[in-house]
Amino acid sequence: MPRLTDAERSELLPALDGWTLVEGRDALHKRFVFDDFNAAFGWMARVALAAEAMNHHPEWTNTYNRVEVTLATHDAKGITRRDVELAQRMDRMAAGLVKG
Amino acid sequence: MPRLTDAERSELLPALDGWTLVEGRDALHKRFVFDDFNAAFGWMARVALAAEAMNHHPEWTNTYNRVEVTLATHDAKGITRRDVELAQRMDRMAAGLVKG
């Protein structure tokens, strides 16, 4: 799985909802804020099952109702299509759960 | 729930298994390393149910098979007996799962 080409970056990354590039590292970042821990961890559990099935796992930090997610592909040392796919799945699973 | 007294610290904290004090903050920290993501997140799910029942939640970062945990009591701005209790429960739930 190769890193995204410049053309792929220009096409795919601006289409993502609220994901930003990490400073000093080729990775994606987004902060999700839920109503409470129950909603946050419930979402994490759904994402964990999807991530395990993809064999592609996030780096994530949870503090009560907040989850900070970083996505990158270890073997490629950067962002690949699998990160874009996982970002999109995370967004779909968070729909209706995150705070406005 | 008040912060631990000096006497309580001397009694309770050295008895914890592998938990250390965070630099510059009154909080406990431990790094758990599991065989893989499945084991790590399975443990997190068990801890999450316990934490929710206690209404006392960890700050934790998961990267594949590793989980970095920080425990402190927000309202008390430091370590309380609830942190000690959650640390002990986390350790019991990790028994047999963490790498030597």
Backbone of each chain as ProteinMPNN parsed JSONL, in Angstrom:
{"seq_chain_A": "MPRLTDAERSELLPALDGWTLVEGRDALHKRFVFDDFNAAFGWMARVALAAEAMNHHPEWTNTYNRVEVTLATHDAKGITRRDVELAQRMDRMAAGLVKG", "coords_chain_A": {"N_chain_A": [[0.859, -1.204, 0.0], [1.011, 1.931, -1.142], [2.115, 5.305, -0.27], [-0.079, 8.132, -0.616], [-0.207, 9.677, -3.807], [0.731, 12.934, -5.09], [-1.339, 13.819, -6.69], [-3.455, 12.24, -5.816], [-3.639, 13.128, -3.172], [-4.511, 15.784, -3.555], [-6.999, 15.301, -4.539], [-8.33, 13.589, -2.695], [-7.929, 14.361, 0.045], [-8.956, 17.035, 0.613], [-11.637, 16.434, 0.45], [-12.33, 15.152, 2.717], [-14.021, 15.299, 5.894], [-13.282, 17.627, 8.068], [-10.825, 16.612, 8.797], [-7.396, 17.102, 9.392], [-3.983, 17.821, 8.391], [-1.219, 16.496, 10.161], [1.198, 18.335, 11.932], [4.523, 18.214, 10.927], [4.558, 15.502, 10.336], [3.514, 12.85, 8.256], [0.428, 12.416, 8.414], [-3.056, 12.044, 9.313], [-5.407, 13.955, 11.238], [-8.067, 14.21, 13.591], [-10.461, 15.596, 15.841], [-12.929, 14.275, 17.772], [-15.933, 15.047, 19.403], [-18.161, 13.984, 21.771], [-21.372, 13.43, 23.417], [-20.971, 12.301, 25.937], [-19.011, 9.975, 27.958], [-20.066, 7.438, 27.472], [-21.184, 7.649, 24.877], [-18.861, 8.297, 23.455], [-17.14, 6.069, 23.91], [-18.732, 4.016, 22.983], [-18.822, 4.6, 20.264], [-16.064, 4.28, 19.745], [-15.855, 1.528, 20.123], [-17.325, 0.491, 17.973], [-15.772, 1.478, 15.868], [-13.412, 0.137, 16.447], [-14.002, -2.534, 15.843], [-14.37, -2.35, 13.088], [-11.831, -1.421, 12.345], [-10.206, -3.543, 13.113], [-11.129, -5.509, 11.38], [-10.281, -4.395, 8.992], [-7.639, -4.635, 9.4], [-6.223, -2.376, 10.094], [-5.273, 0.156, 12.079], [-6.221, 2.813, 14.282], [-4.398, 5.518, 15.891], [-5.282, 6.66, 18.944], [-6.646, 8.855, 21.407], [-8.501, 8.989, 24.291], [-10.403, 11.04, 26.344], [-12.734, 11.257, 28.596], [-15.441, 12.558, 27.076], [-14.198, 13.024, 24.693], [-12.354, 12.232, 21.745], [-9.275, 11.988, 20.311], [-7.965, 11.489, 17.2], [-5.421, 9.978, 15.276], [-4.321, 9.165, 12.085], [-2.329, 7.075, 10.131], [-0.263, 5.159, 7.921], [1.673, 2.662, 9.012], [3.625, 0.951, 7.74], [3.967, 2.26, 5.334], [4.895, 4.632, 6.141], [3.34, 6.963, 6.141], [0.451, 8.69, 4.782], [-2.057, 6.678, 3.376], [-4.411, 5.164, 1.054], [-5.868, 3.548, 2.726], [-5.971, 4.909, 5.105], [-7.554, 7.06, 4.418], [-9.901, 5.688, 3.868], [-10.5, 4.593, 6.409], [-10.835, 6.963, 7.855], [-13.153, 7.959, 6.628], [-14.981, 5.972, 7.306], [-14.977, 6.231, 10.097], [-16.128, 8.77, 10.29], [-18.688, 8.277, 9.229], [-19.678, 6.526, 11.154], [-19.782, 8.211, 13.311], [-21.75, 9.952, 12.741], [-24.487, 11.861, 13.725], [-23.893, 11.428, 16.335], [-21.837, 13.06, 17.265], [-21.134, 16.207, 18.845], [-22.704, 19.214, 17.805]], "CA_chain_A": [[0.0, 0.0, 0.0], [1.905, 3.101, -1.226], [1.602, 6.606, 0.168], [-0.848, 8.843, -1.635], [0.518, 10.559, -4.724], [0.289, 14.33, -4.979], [-2.653, 13.936, -7.339], [-4.442, 11.631, -4.91], [-3.824, 14.049, -2.041], [-5.319, 16.931, -3.971], [-8.37, 14.86, -4.788], [-8.985, 12.882, -1.582], [-7.863, 14.954, 1.386], [-9.918, 18.131, 0.826], [-13.009, 15.901, 0.504], [-12.588, 14.622, 4.062], [-14.762, 16.235, 6.732], [-12.688, 18.068, 9.329], [-9.519, 16.004, 9.033], [-6.303, 18.009, 9.057], [-2.666, 17.191, 8.366], [-0.44, 16.655, 11.386], [2.436, 19.113, 11.767], [5.781, 17.475, 11.05], [4.406, 14.062, 10.158], [2.514, 12.591, 7.222], [-0.671, 11.727, 9.094], [-4.309, 12.786, 9.422], [-5.872, 14.13, 12.613], [-9.387, 14.811, 13.845], [-10.955, 15.532, 17.21], [-14.361, 14.004, 17.874], [-16.496, 15.368, 20.72], [-19.458, 13.337, 21.941], [-22.115, 13.942, 24.576], [-20.428, 11.791, 27.197], [-18.109, 8.832, 27.783], [-20.826, 6.346, 26.886], [-21.249, 7.853, 23.43], [-17.5, 8.255, 22.915], [-16.583, 4.718, 23.888], [-19.568, 3.22, 22.086], [-18.281, 4.859, 18.918], [-14.747, 3.636, 19.651], [-16.034, 0.081, 19.995], [-17.716, 0.22, 16.584], [-14.593, 1.726, 15.031], [-12.42, -0.915, 16.714], [-14.368, -3.73, 15.077], [-14.075, -2.064, 11.679], [-10.37, -1.32, 12.189], [-9.646, -4.894, 13.202], [-11.482, -6.198, 10.13], [-9.414, -3.826, 7.949], [-6.262, -4.756, 9.874], [-5.641, -1.033, 10.003], [-5.702, 0.633, 13.395], [-5.943, 4.222, 14.586], [-3.81, 5.968, 17.154], [-6.353, 7.506, 19.477], [-6.621, 9.227, 22.82], [-9.845, 9.279, 24.802], [-10.576, 11.668, 27.647], [-14.171, 11.39, 28.823], [-16.291, 12.574, 25.872], [-13.413, 13.447, 23.54], [-11.426, 11.266, 21.157], [-8.35, 12.572, 19.341], [-7.561, 10.386, 16.327], [-4.377, 10.175, 14.276], [-4.282, 8.054, 11.135], [-1.215, 6.971, 9.195], [0.021, 3.753, 7.643], [3.006, 2.437, 9.559], [4.551, 0.385, 6.753], [4.215, 3.236, 4.265], [5.388, 5.851, 6.796], [2.568, 8.125, 5.728], [-0.989, 8.523, 4.516], [-2.427, 5.85, 2.223], [-5.859, 5.068, 0.823], [-6.513, 2.89, 3.859], [-6.256, 5.95, 6.102], [-8.717, 7.804, 3.92], [-11.071, 4.824, 4.052], [-10.826, 4.518, 7.843], [-11.367, 8.287, 8.231], [-14.539, 8.056, 6.146], [-15.813, 5.07, 8.115], [-15.13, 6.863, 11.407], [-17.097, 9.867, 10.153], [-20.038, 7.716, 9.068], [-20.105, 5.957, 12.436], [-19.98, 9.304, 14.272], [-22.867, 10.8, 12.293], [-25.597, 11.885, 14.67], [-23.392, 11.252, 17.707], [-20.931, 14.128, 17.701], [-21.753, 17.484, 19.181], [-22.724, 20.189, 16.716]], "C_chain_A": [[0.889, 1.246, 0.0], [1.27, 4.36, -0.636], [0.821, 7.253, -0.969], [0.088, 9.657, -2.527], [0.016, 11.991, -4.522], [-1.096, 14.507, -5.586], [-3.746, 13.37, -6.433], [-4.711, 12.526, -3.699], [-4.754, 15.193, -2.397], [-6.774, 16.549, -4.15], [-9.043, 14.407, -3.483], [-9.026, 13.682, -0.28], [-8.817, 16.128, 1.586], [-11.364, 17.646, 0.933], [-13.34, 15.334, 1.881], [-13.198, 15.711, 4.948], [-14.029, 16.523, 8.039], [-11.36, 17.428, 9.67], [-8.428, 16.969, 8.579], [-4.98, 17.238, 9.032], [-1.931, 17.485, 9.658], [0.839, 17.425, 11.057], [3.639, 18.184, 11.898], [5.694, 15.979, 10.872], [3.336, 13.827, 9.106], [1.389, 11.74, 7.813], [-1.88, 12.656, 9.137], [-4.738, 12.867, 10.88], [-7.282, 14.691, 12.645], [-9.765, 14.61, 15.299], [-12.468, 15.343, 17.166], [-14.827, 14.323, 19.296], [-17.923, 14.822, 20.793], [-20.167, 13.921, 23.171], [-21.471, 13.53, 25.893], [-19.524, 10.589, 26.905], [-18.813, 7.663, 27.107], [-20.866, 6.463, 25.357], [-19.867, 7.737, 22.796], [-16.992, 6.824, 22.827], [-17.432, 3.78, 23.037], [-19.114, 3.374, 20.644], [-16.929, 4.177, 18.746], [-14.888, 2.125, 19.451], [-16.438, -0.289, 18.565], [-16.524, 0.406, 15.654], [-13.564, 0.61, 15.21], [-12.735, -2.179, 15.922], [-14.062, -3.533, 13.599], [-12.567, -2.052, 11.429], [-9.729, -2.701, 12.21], [-9.936, -5.671, 11.918], [-10.629, -5.692, 8.966], [-7.942, -4.137, 8.213], [-5.52, -3.426, 9.713], [-6.176, -0.243, 11.189], [-5.346, 2.098, 13.613], [-5.007, 4.369, 15.782], [-4.838, 6.912, 17.738], [-6.243, 7.664, 20.974], [-8.031, 9.612, 23.239], [-9.757, 9.908, 26.188], [-12.045, 12.027, 27.794], [-14.948, 11.405, 27.502], [-15.533, 12.939, 24.605], [-12.505, 12.313, 23.059], [-10.592, 11.991, 20.105], [-7.789, 11.426, 18.51], [-6.447, 10.823, 15.392], [-4.339, 8.937, 13.385], [-3.061, 8.168, 10.231], [-0.966, 5.482, 8.991], [1.48, 3.475, 7.975], [3.989, 1.978, 8.485], [4.916, 1.393, 5.667], [4.818, 4.525, 4.809], [4.642, 7.096, 6.325], [1.128, 7.76, 5.435], [-1.208, 7.695, 3.255], [-3.951, 5.861, 2.066], [-6.573, 4.396, 1.993], [-6.828, 3.888, 4.971], [-7.475, 6.759, 5.698], [-9.987, 6.985, 4.147], [-11.48, 4.761, 5.521], [-11.393, 5.852, 8.341], [-12.832, 8.402, 7.829], [-15.466, 7.154, 6.966], [-16.032, 5.647, 9.515], [-16.178, 7.972, 11.354], [-18.517, 9.318, 10.033], [-20.557, 7.175, 10.398], [-20.381, 7.037, 13.483], [-21.188, 10.163, 13.917], [-24.013, 10.716, 13.292], [-25.168, 11.755, 16.122], [-22.565, 12.429, 18.182], [-21.706, 15.401, 17.961], [-21.638, 18.43, 18.004], [-21.55, 21.058, 16.79]], "O_chain_A": [[1.463, 1.588, 1.034], [0.049, 4.462, -0.52], [1.043, 6.949, -2.141], [1.055, 10.251, -2.049], [-0.999, 12.219, -3.864], [-1.924, 15.252, -5.061], [-4.823, 13.951, -6.304], [-5.851, 12.667, -3.256], [-5.666, 15.53, -1.641], [-7.673, 17.363, -3.94], [-10.178, 14.788, -3.199], [-10.04, 13.682, 0.419], [-9.443, 16.216, 2.643], [-12.222, 18.363, 1.449], [-14.504, 15.065, 2.177], [-12.92, 16.897, 4.768], [-14.138, 15.763, 9.001], [-10.817, 17.684, 10.745], [-8.528, 17.576, 7.512], [-4.877, 16.142, 9.584], [-2.01, 18.593, 10.188], [1.476, 17.188, 10.031], [3.753, 17.448, 12.879], [6.63, 15.254, 11.21], [2.339, 14.549, 9.076], [1.402, 10.513, 7.722], [-1.757, 13.875, 9.017], [-4.468, 11.958, 11.665], [-7.645, 15.541, 11.831], [-9.435, 13.593, 15.91], [-13.191, 16.157, 16.592], [-14.193, 13.918, 20.27], [-18.775, 15.164, 19.973], [-19.632, 14.785, 23.865], [-21.429, 14.308, 26.846], [-19.302, 10.236, 25.747], [-18.227, 6.978, 26.269], [-20.613, 5.493, 24.643], [-19.719, 7.149, 21.725], [-16.474, 6.408, 21.791], [-16.903, 2.846, 22.432], [-19.034, 2.398, 19.897], [-16.674, 3.562, 17.71], [-14.127, 1.52, 18.696], [-15.945, -1.273, 18.014], [-16.293, -0.408, 14.76], [-12.923, 0.187, 14.248], [-11.83, -2.822, 15.389], [-13.555, -4.439, 12.937], [-12.086, -2.598, 10.437], [-8.825, -2.992, 11.427], [-9.08, -6.408, 11.429], [-10.29, -6.456, 8.061], [-7.096, -3.925, 7.344], [-4.374, -3.367, 9.267], [-7.378, -0.002, 11.295], [-4.291, 2.561, 13.179], [-4.853, 3.446, 16.581], [-5.229, 7.877, 17.081], [-5.82, 6.764, 21.701], [-8.669, 10.459, 22.614], [-9.114, 9.368, 27.088], [-12.53, 12.983, 27.189], [-15.097, 10.358, 26.872], [-16.142, 13.143, 23.555], [-11.966, 11.544, 23.855], [-11.124, 12.535, 19.138], [-7.201, 10.492, 19.057], [-6.509, 11.895, 14.79], [-4.326, 7.807, 13.872], [-2.798, 9.219, 9.646], [-1.403, 4.652, 9.787], [2.395, 3.976, 7.32], [5.066, 2.555, 8.341], [6.032, 1.383, 5.146], [5.207, 5.406, 4.044], [5.242, 8.154, 6.134], [0.65, 6.681, 5.786], [-0.626, 7.97, 2.206], [-4.67, 6.485, 2.845], [-7.756, 4.648, 2.225], [-7.817, 3.741, 5.689], [-8.318, 7.099, 6.528], [-11.016, 7.517, 4.565], [-12.663, 4.864, 5.845], [-12.32, 5.871, 9.151], [-13.657, 8.888, 8.604], [-16.595, 7.532, 7.279], [-17.134, 5.566, 10.059], [-17.009, 8.099, 12.253], [-19.441, 9.834, 10.662], [-21.731, 7.342, 10.729], [-21.128, 6.804, 14.434], [-21.602, 11.01, 14.709], [-24.453, 9.625, 13.657], [-25.973, 11.945, 17.034], [-22.582, 12.766, 19.366], [-22.769, 15.644, 17.391], [-20.63, 18.458, 17.299], [-21.386, 21.948, 15.955]]}, "seq_chain_B": "MPRLTDAERSELLPALDGWTLVEGRDALHKRFVFDDFNAAFGWMARVALAAEAMNHHPEWTNTYNRVEVTLATHDAKGITRRDVELAQRMDRMAAGLVKG", "coords_chain_B": {"N_chain_B": [[-14.746, 13.919, 47.128], [-11.614, 13.854, 48.376], [-8.153, 14.793, 47.613], [-5.467, 12.436, 47.983], [-4.041, 12.113, 51.208], [-0.779, 12.837, 52.61], [-0.053, 10.679, 54.169], [-1.727, 8.68, 53.192], [-0.774, 8.521, 50.572], [1.807, 7.492, 50.997], [1.153, 5.01, 51.887], [-0.577, 3.833, 49.973], [0.3, 4.265, 47.249], [2.919, 3.096, 46.728], [2.178, 0.461, 46.811], [0.923, -0.089, 44.476], [1.05, -1.709, 41.251], [3.488, -1.057, 39.157], [2.636, 1.479, 38.479], [3.341, 4.904, 38.005], [4.23, 8.231, 39.107], [3.122, 11.11, 37.385], [5.146, 13.476, 35.729], [5.184, 16.767, 36.828], [2.471, 16.933, 37.348], [-0.301, 15.999, 39.344], [-0.907, 12.939, 39.081], [-1.461, 9.52, 38.077], [0.369, 7.114, 36.134], [0.534, 4.502, 33.704], [1.859, 2.121, 31.428], [0.443, -0.22, 29.395], [1.099, -3.216, 27.709], [-0.017, -5.31, 25.234], [-0.689, -8.452, 23.482], [-1.718, -7.916, 20.938], [-3.887, -5.77, 18.93], [-6.485, -6.674, 19.311], [-6.435, -7.877, 21.887], [-5.687, -5.647, 23.373], [-7.8, -3.789, 22.926], [-9.97, -5.27, 23.748], [-9.471, -5.478, 26.466], [-9.655, -2.716, 27.07], [-12.374, -2.337, 26.625], [-13.55, -3.817, 28.694], [-12.55, -2.381, 30.868], [-13.739, 0.074, 30.336], [-16.458, -0.387, 30.839], [-16.371, -0.833, 33.593], [-15.322, 1.624, 34.427], [-17.324, 3.377, 33.662], [-19.374, 2.521, 35.305], [-18.293, 3.24, 37.744], [-18.37, 5.895, 37.417], [-16.008, 7.213, 36.827], [-13.372, 8.073, 34.922], [-10.712, 7.024, 32.763], [-7.863, 8.747, 31.291], [-6.696, 7.865, 28.238], [-4.492, 6.46, 25.802], [-4.395, 4.666, 22.871], [-2.383, 2.717, 20.828], [-2.245, 0.444, 18.494], [-1.131, -2.381, 19.989], [-0.664, -1.235, 22.415], [-1.436, 0.576, 25.388], [-1.554, 3.618, 26.911], [-2.074, 4.869, 30.042], [-3.493, 7.433, 32.009], [-4.331, 8.499, 35.189], [-6.358, 10.552, 37.144], [-8.217, 12.663, 39.352], [-10.573, 14.78, 38.274], [-12.187, 16.768, 39.543], [-10.922, 16.971, 41.99], [-8.48, 17.781, 41.287], [-6.236, 16.1, 41.294], [-4.747, 13.063, 42.612], [-6.919, 10.645, 43.889], [-8.645, 8.321, 46.104], [-10.292, 7.024, 44.35], [-8.874, 6.901, 41.991], [-6.832, 5.185, 42.708], [-8.35, 2.911, 43.144], [-9.398, 2.45, 40.564], [-7.017, 2.005, 39.169], [-6.189, -0.392, 40.348], [-8.258, -2.084, 39.571], [-7.915, -2.026, 36.787], [-5.444, -3.299, 36.61], [-6.097, -5.852, 37.593], [-7.849, -6.695, 35.601], [-6.124, -6.83, 33.485], [-4.521, -8.91, 34.056], [-2.733, -11.726, 33.036], [-3.048, -11.02, 30.435], [-1.28, -9.054, 29.602], [1.944, -8.504, 28.126], [4.859, -10.227, 29.206]], "CA_chain_B": [[-13.591, 13.002, 47.154], [-10.401, 14.681, 48.507], [-6.856, 14.225, 47.215], [-4.838, 11.6, 49.001], [-3.149, 12.768, 52.165], [0.589, 12.325, 52.52], [-0.022, 9.341, 54.782], [-2.365, 7.754, 52.244], [0.166, 8.324, 49.462], [2.898, 6.607, 51.424], [0.629, 3.657, 52.078], [-1.277, 3.247, 48.823], [0.934, 4.334, 45.928], [3.981, 2.092, 46.521], [1.578, -0.874, 46.695], [0.419, -0.279, 43.113], [1.978, -2.472, 40.417], [3.986, -0.445, 37.924], [2.114, 2.831, 38.268], [4.308, 5.928, 38.394], [3.685, 9.585, 39.164], [3.355, 11.911, 36.195], [5.978, 14.658, 35.949], [4.526, 18.071, 36.731], [1.012, 16.857, 37.496], [-0.646, 14.985, 40.342], [-1.639, 11.899, 38.347], [-0.786, 8.232, 37.953], [0.552, 6.676, 34.745], [1.065, 3.166, 33.435], [1.798, 1.668, 30.043], [0.099, -1.628, 29.246], [1.426, -3.758, 26.381], [-0.729, -6.566, 25.01], [-0.194, -9.18, 22.319], [-2.171, -7.306, 19.685], [-4.979, -4.805, 19.095], [-7.647, -7.391, 19.842], [-6.269, -7.999, 23.336], [-5.662, -4.301, 23.963], [-9.114, -3.156, 22.924], [-10.834, -6.095, 24.583], [-9.227, -4.99, 27.831], [-10.223, -1.367, 27.187], [-13.835, -2.442, 26.704], [-13.884, -4.233, 30.06], [-12.257, -1.241, 31.747], [-14.725, 1.129, 30.063], [-17.689, -0.711, 31.564], [-16.105, -0.6, 35.016], [-15.139, 3.068, 34.625], [-18.636, 4.019, 33.551], [-20.123, 2.178, 36.523], [-17.706, 4.034, 38.827], [-18.397, 7.289, 36.968], [-14.64, 7.713, 36.966], [-12.882, 7.643, 33.611], [-9.274, 7.229, 32.52], [-7.356, 9.337, 30.059], [-5.894, 6.767, 27.695], [-4.089, 6.5, 24.406], [-4.166, 3.326, 22.332], [-1.733, 2.551, 19.534], [-2.181, -0.996, 18.241], [-1.183, -3.265, 21.17], [-0.235, -0.496, 23.603], [-2.372, 1.54, 25.97], [-0.955, 4.485, 27.922], [-3.179, 5.311, 30.896], [-3.264, 8.442, 33.034], [-5.458, 8.578, 36.12], [-6.425, 11.648, 38.111], [-9.608, 13.025, 39.603], [-10.702, 16.132, 37.751], [-12.724, 17.706, 40.536], [-9.968, 17.131, 43.089], [-7.225, 18.23, 40.682], [-5.131, 15.246, 41.722], [-4.998, 11.641, 42.838], [-7.797, 10.304, 45.014], [-8.828, 6.879, 46.279], [-10.952, 6.454, 43.167], [-7.816, 6.586, 41.021], [-6.175, 3.97, 43.194], [-9.268, 1.796, 42.905], [-9.459, 2.159, 39.12], [-5.721, 1.409, 38.815], [-6.188, -1.792, 40.79], [-9.183, -2.839, 38.713], [-7.257, -2.171, 35.484], [-4.408, -4.33, 36.755], [-6.74, -7.17, 37.703], [-8.41, -7.056, 34.294], [-5.015, -7.073, 32.554], [-3.739, -10.078, 34.481], [-2.736, -12.812, 32.051], [-3.158, -10.5, 29.074], [-0.148, -8.198, 29.237], [3.195, -9.168, 27.807], [5.801, -10.338, 30.314]], "C_chain_B": [[-12.285, 13.807, 47.21], [-9.162, 13.992, 47.94], [-6.302, 13.389, 48.355], [-4.002, 12.459, 49.94], [-1.741, 12.191, 51.994], [0.678, 10.917, 53.085], [-0.631, 8.305, 53.836], [-1.444, 7.474, 51.044], [1.244, 7.309, 49.818], [2.428, 5.167, 51.545], [0.177, 3.042, 50.755], [-0.446, 3.193, 47.54], [2.066, 3.32, 45.738], [3.414, 0.677, 46.354], [1.031, -1.132, 45.293], [1.492, -0.933, 42.239], [2.336, -1.722, 39.134], [3.445, 0.939, 37.615], [3.139, 3.842, 38.782], [3.612, 7.287, 38.445], [4.067, 10.341, 37.898], [4.183, 13.134, 36.578], [5.122, 15.926, 35.834], [3.019, 18.063, 36.884], [0.698, 15.779, 38.513], [-1.546, 13.936, 39.696], [-0.782, 10.64, 38.302], [-0.693, 7.835, 36.485], [1.039, 5.237, 34.696], [0.891, 2.841, 31.965], [1.52, 0.176, 30.041], [0.432, -2.07, 27.819], [0.808, -5.145, 26.255], [-0.15, -7.274, 23.775], [-0.534, -8.471, 21.011], [-3.329, -6.346, 19.975], [-6.198, -5.458, 19.722], [-7.576, -7.482, 21.366], [-6.325, -6.628, 23.999], [-7.069, -3.717, 24.03], [-10.13, -3.968, 23.723], [-10.708, -5.69, 26.051], [-9.837, -3.6, 28.028], [-11.743, -1.433, 27.334], [-14.265, -2.862, 28.106], [-13.664, -3.078, 31.036], [-13.313, -0.146, 31.575], [-16.023, 0.862, 30.816], [-17.519, -0.45, 33.059], [-16.015, 0.899, 35.304], [-16.484, 3.788, 34.595], [-19.464, 3.747, 34.804], [-19.613, 2.968, 37.726], [-17.931, 5.527, 38.604], [-17.039, 7.946, 37.2], [-13.848, 7.16, 35.776], [-11.398, 7.918, 33.441], [-9.045, 8.186, 31.346], [-6.455, 8.263, 29.467], [-5.685, 6.898, 26.21], [-3.775, 5.086, 23.953], [-3.491, 3.417, 20.961], [-1.459, 1.068, 19.357], [-2.247, -1.807, 19.542], [-0.814, -2.562, 22.471], [-1.327, 0.453, 24.082], [-1.631, 2.297, 27.07], [-2.097, 5.087, 28.728], [-2.705, 6.382, 31.873], [-4.521, 8.537, 33.89], [-5.296, 9.763, 37.058], [-7.902, 11.975, 38.281], [-9.78, 14.503, 39.307], [-11.129, 17.116, 38.83], [-11.734, 17.982, 41.661], [-8.628, 17.683, 42.597], [-6.034, 17.402, 41.156], [-5.598, 13.823, 41.955], [-5.871, 11.437, 44.072], [-7.88, 8.773, 45.129], [-9.511, 6.237, 45.072], [-9.933, 6.112, 42.084], [-7.088, 5.31, 41.419], [-7.054, 2.755, 42.91], [-9.317, 1.434, 41.414], [-8.146, 1.532, 38.639], [-5.698, -0.073, 39.172], [-7.112, -2.646, 39.924], [-8.583, -3.048, 37.333], [-6.21, -3.28, 35.536], [-5.031, -5.728, 36.827], [-7.27, -7.617, 36.351], [-7.319, -7.358, 33.262], [-4.236, -8.339, 32.893], [-3.856, -11.198, 33.459], [-2.816, -12.337, 30.619], [-1.919, -9.711, 28.65], [1.095, -9.04, 28.979], [4.118, -9.14, 29.019], [6.495, -9.034, 30.487]], "O_chain_B": [[-11.882, 14.385, 46.2], [-9.124, 12.769, 47.803], [-6.621, 13.603, 49.525], [-3.341, 13.408, 49.517], [-1.55, 11.181, 51.316], [1.392, 10.066, 52.552], [-0.115, 7.195, 53.699], [-1.352, 6.343, 50.568], [1.548, 6.398, 49.048], [3.195, 4.227, 51.336], [0.496, 1.893, 50.448], [-0.479, 2.194, 46.822], [2.161, 2.729, 44.662], [4.089, -0.203, 45.819], [0.708, -2.271, 44.956], [2.688, -0.737, 42.457], [1.59, -1.747, 38.155], [3.775, 1.51, 36.576], [3.727, 3.663, 39.849], [2.529, 7.459, 37.886], [5.19, 10.228, 37.405], [3.952, 13.75, 37.618], [4.419, 16.116, 34.841], [2.355, 19.057, 36.589], [1.365, 14.745, 38.542], [-2.772, 14.026, 39.752], [0.438, 10.683, 38.463], [-1.566, 8.175, 35.687], [1.842, 4.804, 35.524], [-0.093, 3.232, 31.338], [2.276, -0.602, 30.621], [0.093, -1.391, 26.85], [1.074, -6.036, 27.061], [0.755, -6.762, 23.116], [0.279, -8.437, 20.088], [-3.7, -6.142, 21.131], [-6.864, -4.861, 20.568], [-8.556, -7.192, 22.053], [-6.934, -6.465, 25.057], [-7.483, -3.209, 25.071], [-11.052, -3.402, 24.31], [-11.699, -5.577, 26.773], [-10.469, -3.344, 29.052], [-12.327, -0.659, 28.092], [-15.232, -2.326, 28.647], [-14.487, -2.83, 31.916], [-13.729, 0.483, 32.548], [-16.622, 1.785, 31.369], [-18.415, 0.087, 33.709], [-16.56, 1.383, 36.296], [-16.745, 4.685, 35.396], [-20.166, 4.628, 35.301], [-20.384, 3.326, 38.617], [-17.704, 6.332, 39.508], [-16.94, 9.068, 37.696], [-13.675, 5.949, 35.637], [-10.889, 8.931, 33.922], [-9.932, 8.397, 30.518], [-5.535, 7.797, 30.139], [-6.546, 7.366, 25.465], [-2.979, 4.389, 24.582], [-3.97, 4.104, 20.059], [-0.56, 0.507, 19.984], [-3.318, -1.911, 20.14], [-0.668, -3.206, 23.51], [-2.046, 1.052, 23.282], [-1.146, 1.702, 28.033], [-2.983, 5.737, 28.172], [-1.647, 6.25, 32.487], [-5.634, 8.641, 33.373], [-4.25, 9.953, 37.678], [-8.731, 11.605, 37.45], [-9.218, 15.363, 39.985], [-10.511, 18.165, 39.008], [-11.702, 19.08, 42.218], [-7.752, 18.01, 43.397], [-4.952, 17.94, 41.39], [-6.692, 13.431, 41.55], [-5.602, 11.977, 45.145], [-7.265, 8.041, 44.353], [-9.329, 5.049, 44.808], [-10.109, 5.143, 41.345], [-6.772, 4.469, 40.579], [-6.566, 1.706, 42.49], [-9.283, 0.258, 41.052], [-8.159, 0.632, 37.8], [-5.24, -0.903, 38.386], [-6.788, -3.785, 39.588], [-8.72, -4.129, 36.758], [-6.107, -4.094, 34.619], [-4.545, -6.666, 36.195], [-7.154, -8.789, 35.994], [-7.565, -8.061, 32.282], [-3.394, -8.786, 32.114], [-4.961, -11.572, 33.065], [-2.675, -13.128, 29.687], [-1.555, -9.704, 27.474], [1.269, -10.126, 29.533], [4.157, -8.16, 29.763], [7.34, -8.897, 31.372]]}, "name": "protein", "num_of_chains": 2, "seq": "MPRLTDAERSELLPALDGWTLVEGRDALHKRFVFDDFNAAFGWMARVALAAEAMNHHPEWTNTYNRVEVTLATHDAKGITRRDVELAQRMDRMAAGLVKGMPRLTDAERSELLPALDGWTLVEGRDALHKRFVFDDFNAAFGWMARVALAAEAMNHHPEWTNTYNRVEVTLATHDAKGITRRDVELAQRMDRMAAGLVKG"}
